Amino acid sequence: MNLITATGLTKIYKRGSEEVRALDGVSFSIEKGDIAAVTGPSGSGKTTLVNIIGCLDNPSSGVLKIDGNEIFKDGASFSESELTKVRRKFFGYIFQKFFLLPTLTVKENILVPSVFQKELTVTQEKINEVLEILGIARRKNHLPYELSGGEMQRVAIARALINSPEILIADEPTGNLDSKRSQEIQEILTQLNKERKITIILVTHNPEFAKIGNKKIEMKDGKITVEN
């Protein structure tokens, strides 16, 4: 069953009189339980694409459906409050930069989404669960500066999981890590997909990392060149 369907997505930026097509009429589908690896050179449109999929940006035109709901259609979209609800319901986000708050402990950083989502009830059981899944339970009272890069990314992943998302957006999640820590993050994402059936959309420059995907979306100049 298709969880995400895109038809003719286009994103145009204006630079004076010049138009830059960051996305140029892309169409694809992602099924529930997929790991979709989005690859391509810098400037190919990868991040623009996943920002639109994750409802962090609006397309200029085209249609995006999530779980059968039309989120964007030909330049029209949900209101910002409705998009916020979609983001909270469906998505967890992991980025190349960890975006941890330096004055908060590991546990407090993980709980940041609950500060902004009053309807999100996080039990101690849930907190313990994500700490154990990511192997950082013993670090829960540490501050970010006391952690390694790999541990900080684990905290970022735990934070993304606290609202039990159906879809995890991972934009270059190992870009700041060495090969050993990168391998650890790959294994964690694979485990989350396999054991918890979380759909993962992975943006990566690393061809080895992309191999964890059962679906490949290759991009160049704002277009999809390969989808399989």
N, C-alpha and C positions, 0 to 999 in steps of 0.2 A: 504493500500500500504506500502510495506517495505521501510523504509528510510535507515535503516542500516541492512546489512546482513554480517555475519561472518561465514566462513567455515574453520574448522580445524586450527584455530589460535594457534600458538605455540610460546612461548618466552623462550629461553634458555640462561642462564647466565653461564659463565665459572668461576670456582674458582680453579685455577690450573688445575689439571687433572679431577676435578669433574664438572659435569654438573648439574645445578639446573633448573628444568622446572617450571618457574613461571606460565606459561600457558601451558596446555598439550592437544592440539587438541580441542579447544572449538568452538562450532558452535551454532548460535542463530540468531534471527531476531528481530528487533524493528520497529514497525510501526510508521508512522507520528502521532503525538498527544499522544503517549504513555508517561506515567511516568514509567520508568523501574527502579525498585529498585534492586540494586546489593548488596547482603549480603553474610556474611561468616566470619569465624574467622580471626584474624590477620595472615598474611602470606598465605591466601588462593588464592591470585592472583587478588583481586578486583581492586586495584589501577593500577596494570600492565594492566589489561583489559581496564579500562577506559582511560588510557593514550594512548593505541593503538587506541581505538575507536576515541579519540579526536585528533589523528594524532600528539601527542606529543612524541611518541616512535614508533619504527618499530618492527613488529613481526619477528621472525626467519623464520617462514613459515606460510602458510595459505593464505586465501583470505579475504579481507575486501572491501565491496562495500558500498558507501554512495550515496544515490539518484541515484543508478544505475551505478555509476562510480567505476571502480576497482582502489582503492587507493593503496592497497598492494596485491601482488600476488606471492606466493611462494618465499619469500625473496626479491623480486624486489618491488620497490615503486616509487612513483612520486619523482621528484627532490625536494630539500629543498624549492626552490622558489615556486614550484607547491603546495607542502604541506602547505606552508604559505598562499597561496591563498585559499586553502580548509579550513584552520582554520579560516581565516577571513570571508569567505562566510557563513560557516555553524555554527560555534561554539561560545559560550560564556562559560567562565570557572569560577567556584566558588570553593574555596578551604577552608580547615579548618582554615588555617592562612589567615588573611585578605589581606596581602601584600599591604597595603596603604602606600603611600609615606608621611613621617611625616611632611615635609615642605610644602605640597600642601593642599589646602582647599578641602572640600568635592567635590565641583564642578570641581576643577582642577583634582582631582583623577579620577573622572568619565570620564573625557576627555582624560586620558592618552592613550587609544587605538588610538585616532585620531592623536596623535603625530607620531605613527609608521605606520599608514595607511593613506598615503597622499590622497588616493582616497576616504576616508571616510569623507563625509561632514556632520557635526553635526550642526543642526539648534538650535537656542535658544528654539524653540518650542519642539524639541526632548529632550533637556536637562530638560526643565520644566516638560515634560511628565514623564520621568523616576524618577525625584525627587518626583513628586506627587505619582506615583505608589508605591514607596518605603516609602513614608511618611517622607521624610527627607528634604523637601523644606526649612523649617525654619533653617536647619543646613548647608545650602549650602556654607556659608562662614566660617564655623568652621574648625579647624584643627583636625586631628585624635585623638590627646590626649584629646580633649574636648568632645569626644563621648563615649557612653557606648559600650560594646561589641556587643550588638544587632544592634546598629546604625552603627558600623563599618562594620558588615556583610551586612547590607542593602546597604551601599555605594559600597561594593564589588559586590553585585548583580546588582546594577545600572550600574556599570562599565561594567559588563558582557552583559548588555542589550543594550548598546549604539550603537552597530553595528547591532541591530535587528536580532539576531541569530535565526536560525531554531531549533538548538539543544543547550540545556544548560547542561553542565557537572558539577555536584555538588558532590564533593568528601568530604564527612564528613563535610557538611557546618555548622552543629551545634555542632561540636566537642568541641569548646571552649566556649559554651554558657550554661547558666543555663536553667532549664526546661521551664520557662516562655518565655524567648527569643527564645528558640528552637521551641516552639509552634508557635510563631509569624513567624519565617522563614518557617516552614511547611505550614502555611496558605498562605504566599506570593507565594511560589512555586506552590501550588495547584491553586491559582488564576491565575498565569501566564499561567499555562497549560490550564486551563478551558477557560479563556477569550481571550488569545492570541494564543492558539493552539501551544505553544512552546513544542517541545519534550524534556523531561527531563530524564537524566540518573543520578540516585541518588545512590551514594555509602554511606552506613550507617551500623553501628554496632547496631543501635537502632531498635528493632523490631516494636516499635510503630510508628516510623517515616516511616519505610518501608511500613506500611499499606496504605500510600497515593498512592503507586504504583498500577497501574492496571496490571502491568507485574512484575513478580518476577524472578530474576536470582540468585540462591543460589550457592555458590562456596565452594570448599574444595580441598586443595592440587593441585591447578591449574586447576581443572576440574569443570565443571558445574554439580552439583548434582540434581538440580531442575530448570526447566524452565516452567513457565506457565503464 
